[in-house]
Amino acid sequence: MVKVGVYGQFIPPLDQAVTYTKTCEDIGFDAVAFTDQISANHPNSAWPELPVAAAWGKQHKFLDASIVMALSAAATERVELYLGAIDVVRHAPSKLAQHFMTLDHAARGRAFFALGASEAKNVLMYGHKRYGSAKKLEDSLAIIRKMFDSHGEPVWYEGEQYSMKGGVFELEPYGSKPPKVLAATGGSPDTLDLVGRYGDGLLTNLPGMCLGGPEQFARDVQLVRMGAERAGRDPDELVFAASVLTLMSEDEDEIQRLASSATLRWNTIVYGAVRGAEWKQFGYTHPLGDDWGYAKNMVPERMSRDEFFAAAEAVPVEAVRSVGHFTGTPEVVAEKLAPYIDAGLNYAFLVEHSPLADPSTATVATANIARLTEIIRGGRGLATAGASVGGYLGVGDS
């Protein structure tokens, strides 16, 4: 059965971020995700005009998610804790291996991770180069796998971007096996084979980063499994996870209202495709061009207020509803998600975007997330009665 989670809180105050994770455990989520960010998605010149700004305050104020995760591990007992994606430009693979194993101990075996090549917004404005990031991802997956499997023997690896020169890694996992390290990456056969060879599974974003639908997801799962088999690894040990972007309401007019907001139109630009050209299969033209992609192009503080709103306003409302999100009632969204679960999705991290468009919808969002969770988990719901609500995800974040 699929496990359901939400994203954690990673803005101050720190104690409330940890309390949020504990609340998510108490109400019955299977997992809480943390993501490695230093920059948010909007230019500050436009931010004050968005309704969510009043609820969030400043936007580029992320805590170190791994520290929040470690403190959350100490405050929880059952919920799984997931850090993904963490980029391989700002973090060298040997350090990541140590980092992951330490968090594995902090969580007492409840932690897992995902690597990503990098997001332009987190590197370019902060003095890092993104050139070569795909090879850094390949080298990082290979080095971490070798370190985890080394049993204290010297590790040697000569990569294009990263290498190991006989480094010794004697830190053992908390349990009998090291924590799983997934990859957030593109869908070419060579790349997916690489994930199967060195990684422990795949992270994607639904629906936008898998616009081929369940058929594409099923193909990607199969290619990763085949790569693992060729490398002599057990494909049944692989894990497939997704951030699932939803926009839910019982009221069709309410969905239309929320989808018309500049915030969700912009989010559809950000998360609605790997490349802008993919919009054409739905009859839409991407406002920032066929070759534009969030990971390689989006640097919010290099965009003016007027450029931001012009791009957002150029997104058709129907694209928000079809390219950017699974929309409808929780029952309808569950039907859309079911084929992905059948194809091998193990973890669904729900991101309900109605409070991002209108923070006053948070209470309704809580109920919709609870209902969706109950459906896709076959009747195992959430104990949301009495839980505080609000904020980005509409659950447990006051």
C-alpha positions as MATLAB code, in Angstrom:
seq = 'MVKVGVYGQFIPPLDQAVTYTKTCEDIGFDAVAFTDQISANHPNSAWPELPVAAAWGKQHKFLDASIVMALSAAATERVELYLGAIDVVRHAPSKLAQHFMTLDHAARGRAFFALGASEAKNVLMYGHKRYGSAKKLEDSLAIIRKMFDSHGEPVWYEGEQYSMKGGVFELEPYGSKPPKVLAATGGSPDTLDLVGRYGDGLLTNLPGMCLGGPEQFARDVQLVRMGAERAGRDPDELVFAASVLTLMSEDEDEIQRLASSATLRWNTIVYGAVRGAEWKQFGYTHPLGDDWGYAKNMVPERMSRDEFFAAAEAVPVEAVRSVGHFTGTPEVVAEKLAPYIDAGLNYAFLVEHSPLADPSTATVATANIARLTEIIRGGRGLATAGASVGGYLGVGDS';
ca = [
       0.000    0.000    0.000;
       1.205    3.511   -0.787;
       2.492    5.616    2.094;
       1.269    9.208    2.373;
       3.160   12.209    3.677;
       3.391   15.978    3.519;
       6.276   18.408    3.469;
       7.642   19.683    6.743;
       7.963   23.265    7.874;
      11.395   24.818    7.435;
      10.951   28.466    8.366;
      11.401   30.022   11.824;
      10.603   29.628   14.607;
      12.593   26.415   14.754;
      10.677   24.929   17.665;
       7.400   25.270   15.762;
       8.954   23.572   12.732;
       9.810   20.593   14.917;
       6.348   20.657   16.525;
       4.851   20.555   13.031;
       6.603   17.254   12.321;
       5.362   15.822   15.602;
       1.819   16.926   14.769;
       2.043   15.193   11.389;
       3.070   12.003   13.169;
       0.293   12.327   15.738;
      -2.464   12.750   13.157;
      -1.300    9.726   11.214;
       0.902   10.603    8.245;
       3.370    7.915    7.232;
       6.192   10.307    6.369;
       7.296   13.936    6.489;
       9.538   15.370    3.772;
      12.194   18.063    4.069;
      13.667   19.805    1.065;
      17.037   21.524    0.749;
      16.252   25.137   -0.189;
      17.828   28.531    0.356;
      15.719   30.489   -2.157;
      11.961   30.511   -2.689;
      10.210   30.780   -6.057;
       9.121   34.412   -6.408;
      10.971   37.689   -6.936;
      10.774   39.835   -3.815;
       9.589   42.712   -5.976;
       6.329   40.804   -6.614;
       6.019   38.916   -3.337;
       4.120   41.547   -1.241;
       1.274   41.554   -3.780;
       0.567   37.834   -3.351;
      -1.975   36.826   -0.663;
       0.343   34.201    0.792;
       2.907   36.871    1.686;
       0.754   38.091    4.569;
       0.755   34.579    6.039;
       4.422   33.766    5.454;
       6.192   37.102    5.883;
       9.586   37.058    4.189;
       9.932   34.195    1.730;
      13.694   33.526    1.352;
      14.157   32.511    4.993;
      14.604   28.757    4.946;
      16.130   26.932    7.885;
      18.644   24.196    7.123;
      16.209   21.361    6.451;
      18.640   18.677    7.598;
      18.896   20.267   11.053;
      15.110   20.543   11.300;
      14.982   16.895   10.263;
      17.491   15.852   12.945;
      15.605   17.701   15.674;
      12.329   16.278   14.372;
      13.834   12.803   14.570;
      14.465   13.283   18.278;
      10.880   14.490   18.794;
       9.158   11.623   16.932;
       9.009    7.850   17.168;
       7.226    6.359   14.165;
       6.942    8.719   11.210;
       9.480    8.279    8.407;
      11.643   11.310    7.647;
      12.751   12.114    4.131;
      15.212   14.706    2.829;
      14.845   15.290   -0.874;
      16.069   16.543   -3.036;
      19.422   17.751   -1.747;
      21.698   19.045   -4.476;
      25.125   17.788   -5.492;
      26.553   21.193   -6.411;
      26.609   22.695   -2.923;
      27.320   19.329   -1.248;
      30.168   16.943   -2.086;
      29.341   13.212   -2.164;
      31.640   12.112    0.665;
      30.073   14.728    2.920;
      26.592   13.659    1.825;
      27.355   10.023    2.681;
      28.410   11.067    6.188;
      25.435   13.414    6.446;
      22.926   10.733    5.435;
      24.342    8.096    7.741;
      24.305   10.547   10.654;
      20.654   11.408   10.010;
      19.953    7.675    9.742;
      21.220    7.351   13.315;
      19.317   10.447   14.466;
      16.083    8.982   13.071;
      16.876    5.486   14.348;
      16.525    3.989   10.880;
      13.503    6.057    9.782;
      15.354    8.326    7.306;
      15.699    8.213    3.539;
      16.968   10.701    0.983;
      17.034   11.899   -2.629;
      19.777   13.593   -4.620;
      19.170   16.210   -7.296;
      21.514   17.745   -9.852;
      20.655   21.233   -8.507;
      18.148   24.032   -8.961;
      19.392   27.248  -10.531;
      17.696   29.346   -7.856;
      19.759   27.686   -5.108;
      23.139   27.903   -6.801;
      23.522   30.724   -9.327;
      22.641   33.591   -7.002;
      24.969   32.179   -4.357;
      28.159   31.914   -6.372;
      28.004   28.294   -7.550;
      28.205   27.093  -11.150;
      25.552   24.704  -12.420;
      27.694   23.562  -15.361;
      28.492   19.865  -15.013;
      25.735   19.238  -12.475;
      24.376   16.184  -14.324;
      27.792   14.526  -14.125;
      28.065   15.559  -10.483;
      24.802   13.697   -9.861;
      26.154   10.593  -11.586;
      29.435   10.742   -9.671;
      27.664   11.403   -6.379;
      25.314    8.435   -6.748;
      28.258    6.181   -7.576;
      30.487    7.427   -4.751;
      27.796    7.256   -2.077;
      26.898    3.724   -3.160;
      30.548    2.686   -2.994;
      30.988    4.297    0.415;
      27.848    2.670    1.807;
      28.970   -0.732    0.470;
      32.661   -0.385    1.385;
      32.565   -1.957    4.885;
      35.484    0.240    5.862;
      37.682   -0.604    2.865;
      39.318    2.268    0.923;
      37.028    3.718   -1.760;
      38.401    4.539   -5.210;
      36.442    6.230   -7.976;
      37.533    8.454  -10.841;
      34.658   10.586  -12.079;
      34.335   13.543  -14.399;
      33.367   15.926  -11.586;
      33.957   14.073   -8.311;
      36.393   11.347   -7.326;
      37.548    9.274   -4.358;
      41.249    8.639   -3.727;
      41.151    5.816   -1.238;
      38.988    7.508    1.383;
      37.863    5.265    4.239;
      34.288    5.282    5.546;
      33.728    3.192    8.645;
      30.465    4.724    9.870;
      27.933    1.902    9.956;
      24.162    2.401    9.503;
      21.787    2.450   12.443;
      20.242   -0.856   11.377;
      21.276   -3.701    9.146;
      21.161   -1.668    5.909;
      22.217    1.863    4.974;
      19.472    4.436    4.327;
      17.984    4.588    0.849;
      19.187    7.315   -1.510;
      16.838    8.079   -4.411;
      17.494   10.378   -7.362;
      15.432   13.250   -8.747;
      16.401   13.268  -12.386;
      15.272   13.291  -15.994;
      13.684   10.356  -17.760;
      16.163    9.316  -20.449;
      16.874    5.559  -20.561;
      20.562    6.099  -19.783;
      19.779    8.265  -16.761;
      17.186    5.841  -15.398;
      19.608    2.964  -15.879;
      22.119    4.949  -13.807;
      19.560    5.384  -11.033;
      18.985    1.649  -10.945;
      22.702    0.911  -10.964;
      23.635    3.156   -8.046;
      20.493    4.640   -6.491;
      17.641    3.216   -4.468;
      14.799    4.577   -6.568;
      13.316    7.637   -8.179;
      11.749   10.916   -7.047;
       9.424   12.786   -9.385;
       6.787   15.502   -9.309;
       3.218   14.715  -10.349;
       1.644   15.586  -12.657;
       3.975   18.214  -14.122;
       7.301   16.414  -14.296;
       5.662   13.276  -15.688;
       3.389   14.670  -18.379;
       3.339   11.328  -20.169;
       0.990   10.272  -17.390;
       0.868    6.861  -15.710;
       2.280    5.218  -18.809;
       5.456    7.297  -18.602;
       5.729    6.676  -14.882;
       5.324    2.918  -15.379;
       8.015    2.972  -18.083;
      10.393    4.925  -15.834;
       9.829    2.491  -12.969;
      10.564   -0.434  -15.256;
      13.746    1.128  -16.650;
      15.081    1.801  -13.141;
      14.275   -1.766  -12.117;
      16.049   -3.145  -15.198;
      19.119   -1.015  -14.405;
      19.192   -2.469  -10.894;
      18.905   -6.017  -12.210;
      21.770   -5.478  -14.649;
      23.906   -4.231  -11.756;
      23.107   -7.325   -9.694;
      20.913   -5.412   -7.272;
      17.454   -6.413   -6.031;
      14.833   -4.316   -7.897;
      12.266   -5.083   -5.192;
      14.354   -3.001   -2.783;
      13.804    0.146   -4.879;
      11.523    2.975   -3.756;
       9.508    5.339   -5.972;
       8.315    8.632   -4.503;
       6.520   11.699   -5.816;
       5.508   15.156   -4.747;
       1.822   15.190   -5.687;
       0.514   18.672   -6.458;
      -3.227   18.972   -5.895;
      -5.922   21.614   -6.045;
      -9.024   20.227   -4.390;
     -12.529   21.459   -3.697;
     -16.079   20.188   -3.789;
     -16.967   23.401   -5.642;
     -16.006   23.688   -9.295;
     -16.228   27.491   -9.179;
     -13.830   27.538   -6.227;
     -11.261   25.510   -8.145;
     -11.600   27.919  -11.049;
     -11.127   30.911   -8.700;
      -8.001   29.480   -7.115;
      -6.555   28.323  -10.440;
      -6.955   31.877  -11.758;
      -4.603   33.302   -9.116;
      -1.213   34.636  -10.126;
       0.390   32.369   -7.515;
      -0.881   29.103   -8.984;
      -0.386   30.253  -12.551;
       3.257   30.942  -11.684;
       3.560   27.618   -9.876;
       2.361   25.925  -13.049;
       5.238   27.554  -14.924;
       7.628   26.316  -12.249;
       6.380   22.759  -11.732;
       4.352   22.121  -14.861;
       6.978   20.476  -17.088;
      10.628   19.535  -17.353;
      10.786   21.708  -20.490;
       8.338   24.269  -21.786;
       7.935   22.393  -25.080;
       5.978   19.696  -23.245;
       3.038   22.079  -22.893;
       2.379   21.764  -26.619;
       0.939   18.278  -26.237;
      -1.894   19.898  -24.273;
      -2.330   22.729  -26.761;
      -0.593   25.400  -24.649;
       2.450   27.603  -25.217;
       4.819   27.992  -22.281;
       5.158   31.717  -21.463;
       8.943   31.492  -21.001;
       9.715   29.403  -24.080;
      10.049   25.817  -25.245;
      13.500   25.316  -23.732;
      12.708   26.846  -20.334;
      12.921   24.540  -17.348;
      12.584   25.269  -13.654;
      15.733   23.472  -12.532;
      18.074   25.108  -15.030;
      16.487   28.512  -15.595;
      14.527   29.849  -12.635;
      16.414   32.470  -10.636;
      13.650   34.561   -9.035;
      15.657   37.629   -8.042;
      16.808   38.037  -11.637;
      13.204   38.612  -12.701;
      11.369   41.911  -12.305;
       7.930   42.337  -10.818;
       6.440   43.124  -14.216;
       8.102   40.115  -15.857;
       6.742   37.866  -13.124;
       3.139   39.007  -13.423;
       3.255   39.063  -17.234;
       4.432   35.452  -17.282;
       1.844   34.368  -14.709;
      -1.015   36.079  -16.530;
      -0.021   34.308  -19.768;
      -0.732   30.883  -18.230;
      -4.205   29.617  -19.194;
      -6.326   28.669  -16.211;
      -6.920   25.278  -17.800;
      -3.159   24.675  -17.803;
      -3.139   25.212  -14.036;
      -5.824   22.552  -13.787;
      -4.367   20.002  -16.206;
      -0.608   20.548  -16.413;
       0.196   21.904  -12.969;
      -2.105   20.004  -10.603;
      -4.426   17.097  -10.053;
      -7.710   18.965   -9.586;
     -11.199   18.115   -8.426;
     -12.763   16.584   -5.349;
     -10.592   14.258   -3.249;
     -12.419   11.352   -4.882;
     -11.590   12.587   -8.382;
      -7.957   13.258   -7.461;
      -7.691    9.768   -5.956;
      -8.911    8.304   -9.264;
      -6.241   10.265  -11.155;
      -3.529    9.128   -8.760;
      -4.553    5.455   -8.659;
      -2.789    4.389  -11.909;
       0.517    5.765  -10.596;
       0.107    3.751   -7.409;
      -0.686    0.671   -9.487;
       2.484    1.348  -11.517;
       4.694    1.290   -8.424;
       4.414    4.595   -6.535;
       5.438    3.877   -2.930;
       5.328    7.357   -1.338;
       2.938   10.193   -2.193;
       3.893   13.513   -0.602;
       0.759   15.636   -0.910;
       1.106   19.336   -1.673;
      -2.358   20.917   -1.593;
      -1.971   24.314   -3.205;
      -5.267   25.986   -2.319;
      -3.776   27.713    0.793;
      -0.925   28.988   -1.370;
      -3.454   30.804   -3.544;
      -5.711   31.811   -0.646;
      -4.548   31.164    2.949;
      -8.148   31.355    4.209;
      -8.820   27.960    2.582;
      -6.489   26.132    5.014;
      -9.219   24.465    7.083;
     -10.946   23.128    3.989;
      -7.560   22.003    2.663;
      -7.016   19.966    5.829;
     -10.289   18.137    5.312;
      -9.520   17.484    1.655;
      -6.034   16.136    2.398;
      -7.494   13.893    5.098;
     -10.152   12.571    2.742;
      -7.660   11.957   -0.089;
      -5.323   10.180    2.327;
      -8.138    7.952    3.537;
      -9.116    6.968    0.007;
      -5.670    6.162   -1.329;
      -4.709    4.284    1.853;
      -7.781    2.104    1.596;
      -9.689    3.509    4.544;
      -6.825    4.435    6.879;
      -7.474    8.117    7.467;
      -6.039   10.918    9.589;
      -6.951   11.987   13.115;
      -7.221   15.690   12.266;
      -9.785   16.574   14.962;
      -8.248   19.245   17.135;
      -5.111   19.619   15.019;
      -3.988   23.156   14.300;
      -4.338   24.202   10.693;
      -3.047   26.885    8.398;
      -0.055   27.711    6.273;
       1.215   26.290    3.023;
      -0.051   22.722    3.308;
      -3.137   23.267    5.408;
      -2.172   20.680    8.018;
      -0.478   21.056   11.364;
       1.161   24.389   10.509;
      -0.099   27.200   12.684;
];
